[in-house]
Amino acid sequence: MRPGGDGFGPCSDKFHKWHNGGGTLHESASIDSSAVVEIGAVVHSKAVVGANVHIGSGTIIGPSVIIGHSTKIGYNVALSNCQVGELCVVHNGVCIGQDGKAVDLILLAFHTFIYFNKEKNSYHLLTT
């Protein structure tokens, strides 16, 4: 834990506690002031979080991820190398990554994974 830290989030002076929800974000992240980042969630470098977005506890928003306005990200979600559209719901435990893109107005269920198949040059859903 860094001196003066609260024990949550990455141990780096480049991460700061978010005023709306208590989560942690990198200083280079762009986050709308209306967004809620719950305690235990982390928004990494160069991520963009739109207006009225809600990010649940335990969620990791990877570097350069973009989240459109009015989107709800559940608890313990992992997003990397992707863009999530506007008005989306990403349920608890969902992982999106490796060139994934979620378009507007979608619903992803618990334990649903989106992955890109390079051989078929297409996206696929996997539910467990």
C-alpha positions in Angstrom: 0.0 0.0 0.0 1.4 3.4 -0.9 1.7 6.0 1.9 -1.6 7.6 2.6 -3.4 5.0 0.4 -6.6 3.3 1.4 -5.6 -0.3 0.4 -7.8 -0.3 -2.7 -6.7 -0.3 -6.3 -3.2 -0.3 -7.8 -0.3 1.0 -5.8 0.8 3.9 -8.0 0.8 7.6 -7.7 -0.9 7.8 -11.1 -4.1 6.2 -9.7 -6.6 8.2 -7.7 -9.9 7.6 -5.8 -13.0 8.7 -7.8 -15.3 11.1 -6.0 -18.5 9.3 -7.2 -18.5 5.8 -5.8 -15.0 5.5 -4.4 -13.4 3.5 -7.2 -9.9 4.0 -8.5 -8.9 5.5 -11.8 -5.7 6.3 -13.7 -4.9 10.0 -14.1 -5.0 9.6 -17.9 -8.5 8.1 -18.0 -11.3 10.4 -19.3 -14.4 9.9 -17.2 -17.6 12.0 -17.2 -18.3 13.6 -13.8 -21.8 11.9 -13.7 -20.3 8.4 -13.9 -20.3 6.1 -10.8 -17.2 3.9 -10.2 -17.9 1.8 -7.2 -15.2 1.0 -4.6 -13.0 -1.8 -5.7 -13.4 -1.0 -9.4 -10.4 0.2 -11.4 -10.3 2.3 -14.5 -6.9 2.0 -16.3 -5.0 4.4 -18.4 -6.5 6.2 -21.4 -9.9 4.5 -20.8 -13.0 6.7 -21.7 -16.1 6.4 -19.6 -19.3 8.3 -20.8 -22.0 10.1 -19.0 -24.3 8.3 -16.6 -22.2 5.1 -16.7 -22.3 2.8 -13.6 -19.3 0.5 -13.0 -19.8 -2.1 -10.3 -17.3 -3.1 -7.6 -14.5 -5.5 -8.5 -14.7 -4.5 -12.2 -11.5 -3.8 -14.2 -11.7 -1.4 -17.1 -8.5 -2.0 -19.1 -6.3 0.5 -20.9 -8.0 2.4 -23.8 -11.4 0.8 -23.3 -14.3 3.0 -24.3 -17.7 2.8 -22.6 -20.7 4.7 -24.1 -23.1 6.8 -22.1 -25.8 5.3 -19.9 -24.2 1.9 -19.8 -24.3 -0.3 -16.7 -21.3 -2.5 -16.0 -22.0 -5.1 -13.3 -19.7 -6.5 -10.6 -16.5 -8.3 -11.3 -16.5 -7.6 -15.0 -13.2 -7.5 -17.0 -13.0 -5.3 -20.1 -9.9 -5.1 -22.3 -9.2 -4.1 -25.9 -12.8 -3.3 -26.5 -15.5 -0.6 -27.0 -18.9 -1.0 -25.3 -21.7 1.1 -26.9 -24.3 3.3 -25.4 -27.3 2.1 -23.3 -25.7 -1.3 -22.8 -25.9 -3.7 -19.8 -22.9 -5.9 -19.1 -23.9 -8.4 -16.3 -21.8 -9.5 -13.4 -18.8 -11.7 -14.2 -18.7 -11.0 -17.9 -15.3 -10.8 -19.7 -14.9 -8.9 -23.0 -11.5 -8.6 -24.6 -9.1 -9.3 -27.5 -10.5 -7.0 -30.1 -14.1 -7.3 -28.9 -16.7 -4.7 -29.8 -20.2 -4.5 -28.2 -22.6 -2.4 -30.3 -25.4 -0.2 -28.9 -28.4 -1.7 -27.0 -27.1 -5.1 -26.2 -27.5 -7.4 -23.2 -24.8 -9.8 -22.1 -25.8 -12.5 -19.6 -23.8 -13.8 -16.6 -20.8 -15.9 -17.6 -21.0 -14.7 -21.3 -17.7 -14.2 -23.1 -17.2 -12.5 -26.5 -14.1 -13.4 -28.4 -12.6 -12.8 -31.8 -11.8 -15.8 -34.0 -8.9 -14.7 -36.2 -9.2 -17.8 -38.5 -12.9 -17.0 -39.2 -12.4 -13.2 -38.9 -15.6 -13.0 -36.8 -16.8 -12.5 -33.2 -18.3 -15.3 -31.2 -20.3 -15.7 -27.9 -19.5 -18.3 -25.4 -21.7 -18.9 -22.4 -20.7 -21.1 -19.5 
